[in-house]
Amino acid sequence: ELKVCTGYRHQGKSLDTFPANTSIFSEVEPVYETLEGWTENLATVHSATAIPPALNKYLRFIEKQTGARINLVSTGAGREAVIDIQRPF
């Protein structure tokens, strides 16, 4: 499973961003959303249609949280490990 920090809490109050006040850092608690993980070997994934369903849900979650569309995903260091998700070019 994946735990993704989606906000912060300070003295029972929800915060959308990490506070700028450094004196309260030690009092701030992260708020996590737990997502399903995956066990598939991503080195064998070379197309968007082969992405495991749980990874696809994670990518959609990232898009929703950031408001940005994901176009490419890398599963390794080489060019052959880059998966074209949205055909950006």
C-alpha positions in Angstrom: 0.0 0.0 0.0 1.0 3.6 -0.5 0.5 6.3 2.0 0.3 9.8 0.4 0.3 13.0 2.5 -2.7 15.0 1.5 -2.6 17.7 4.2 -1.5 18.6 7.7 -3.1 19.0 11.1 -2.1 21.4 13.9 -3.8 21.4 17.2 -6.8 19.7 15.7 -7.1 22.2 12.8 -6.8 21.0 9.2 -4.1 22.8 7.1 -4.0 22.6 3.3 -0.3 23.5 3.2 2.7 23.0 5.4 2.9 26.0 7.8 5.5 28.6 7.2 5.9 29.2 10.9 9.0 27.1 11.8 8.3 27.2 15.5 5.4 24.8 15.2 7.0 22.2 12.8 7.3 19.7 15.6 3.6 20.0 16.4 2.3 19.5 12.8 0.9 16.0 12.0 0.7 14.8 8.4 -2.7 13.5 7.1 -2.4 10.5 4.9 -4.6 8.8 2.3 -3.9 5.2 1.8 -3.9 3.8 -1.7 -3.6 0.2 -3.0 -0.1 -0.8 -4.0 1.0 -3.2 -6.7 3.4 -6.1 -6.9 3.9 -6.4 -10.7 7.4 -5.9 -12.1 7.2 -2.5 -13.8 10.4 -3.3 -15.9 8.2 -5.4 -18.1 5.6 -2.6 -18.7 6.2 -0.8 -22.0 2.7 0.6 -22.8 -0.1 2.5 -21.1 -2.4 -0.4 -21.6 0.0 -2.7 -19.6 0.1 -0.5 -16.5 -1.2 -2.4 -13.5 -4.7 -1.1 -12.4 -3.5 0.0 -8.9 -0.7 2.1 -10.5 -3.2 3.6 -12.9 -5.4 4.6 -10.0 -2.3 6.1 -8.3 -1.5 8.1 -11.4 -5.1 9.4 -11.6 -4.9 10.3 -7.9 -1.7 12.3 -8.5 -3.4 14.1 -11.4 -6.5 15.0 -9.3 -4.4 16.2 -6.4 -2.0 18.3 -8.5 -4.4 19.5 -11.2 -1.8 18.5 -13.8 -2.1 15.8 -16.5 0.5 13.0 -16.5 1.9 12.5 -20.0 4.9 10.3 -19.4 5.8 7.7 -16.7 9.3 6.2 -16.3 9.7 2.7 -14.8 13.5 2.7 -15.1 16.6 4.6 -16.1 16.7 4.0 -19.9 14.6 5.6 -22.7 12.9 2.2 -23.2 11.5 2.5 -19.7 9.5 5.7 -20.6 5.8 5.0 -21.1 3.8 7.5 -23.2 0.5 7.9 -21.3 -1.2 10.8 -23.1 0.8 11.3 -26.3 1.9 14.8 -25.5 3.7 15.5 -28.7 
